[in-house]
Amino acid sequence: QVQLVESGGGLVQAGGSLRLSCAASGRIFNNYAMGWFRQAPGKEREFVAALSRSGVFTYYPDSVKGRFTISRDNAKNTVYLQMNSLKPDDTAVYYCAAATTQWKVAGAECDYWGQGTQVTVSS
C-alpha cells in the first residue's frame, strides 16, 4: 500500500556531493520512521541513515557520520539524503526504506523498500 521511489543518483567525482530523494505514495508517510541503505556489488546491504517519525532523532554509522544528513518533509511525503565529501567507497545502489521506528530501520526491519538509485563516485 506504500510505494517508495528514489531519485537523484548519478556519477560524481570524489569530494563532490549528491542529494537523494525518496518520494512516498499514500497518506501514511508520517506514521513511519525512514531510512537509507546501500549495497555495492558483492557486498552485504549496509545501513546508512535513520530518521524518527518526528524528524528529531537521527542515527548514522561511523562510515558516513559527519558527511551524510537524512531529513524529511512530511508535507511533501519525501525523505532526503544529502551526501557530502563523497568517496569511491560510497559507490553503491542506495535504497530508501520505512519502518515503525528508527531502530527497526537501523536493524533493516523495514516494511517498505524503494527500487534503488545508483551512486557512483569516481577518483
Salt bridges, closest charged atoms under 4 A:
GLU46 OE1 - ARG38 NE 2.77
ASP62 OD1 - LYS65 NZ 3.47
ASP90 OD1 - ARG38 NH1 2.85
ASP90 OD2 - ARG67 NH1 2.76
